[in-house]
C-alpha cells in the first residue's frame, strides 16, 4: 500500500495554453466538432469519431516540422489513453497552418471514464512536443475501464489499510513508539487522498489539476499521520496496576505445628 505514494503527479486545468519548446514559442489551438478546445469539457464517446481541427502558430523565424498529433489523457502520473495520428506538415516562421482529421476513439470506453485531464500535443519527427493545448476530457467510458478499475483497486487497498490499523489499535498491537504508530497510519491516509481524487474525477464532479491533486493526497496523509501520533501508547495501557501498599505490610504468621 505504501507504494501508492509514487502515484502522485499529473492533471491539467481547463483552457488553451501556449507551449514553449527549446526556448521557441509555438501556440496550438484546436476545435473538436467545431467546439474550441478549452471552452468546455471535450466529450470523448467511443460510439463517435470526432473531427479535430488543429491550428499551429509558429512564433519563431525557424520552420517547424510537424510529424504527428497526439490526444492523451491521464491522472496521478498515469496515462490512461493515448492516440497518435501521423499528419506531416511544415509551419513556416511567423505563420500559422491548420490541419484537420477524424479520430477513431472506439477503444476509449475501456480505457477511462469521467473527467480526465487531456492534452492535444503536436510532435516533431523526434517525437518531441512542439506545442500543446490542455483541456478536460469527458470520457463516456465504462466503470470497468482501466481508470475505473484503478479507482476500485485503490479504494479496496485503502479499506484494507484502515481496517488493519484500526484492528491493531483495538487490540493494542500498535508499536509503542509514537512515530512508528504514526507511520502505520500513513499509507491509509495516502490511499484516502487518492480515492478522493479519483472519485471526484470518475463521478464527474471536477477534474483536479496537479496544483490540487498533490495537496489533497498530502493533506490526507498528514491527517492520518497526526491521528497515528495521537493514538494511545499500548505499553501504558497494558501496564499492571500498582501494588497494594497494605498487602506488602501484612504479617504472615506461621501455622502452629503439631504436638508429637
Beta strands, then each sheet from edge to edge (+ up, - down):
strand 1: 19-21
strand 2: 24-32
strand 3: 35-36
strand 4: 42-44
strand 5: 51-58
strand 6: 64-75
strand 7: 78-91
strand 8: 96-102
strand 9: 114-123
strand 10: 129-139
sheet 1: 1+ 2- 3+
sheet 2: 1+ 2- 5+ 8-
sheet 3: 4+ 10+ 9- 6+ 7-
end
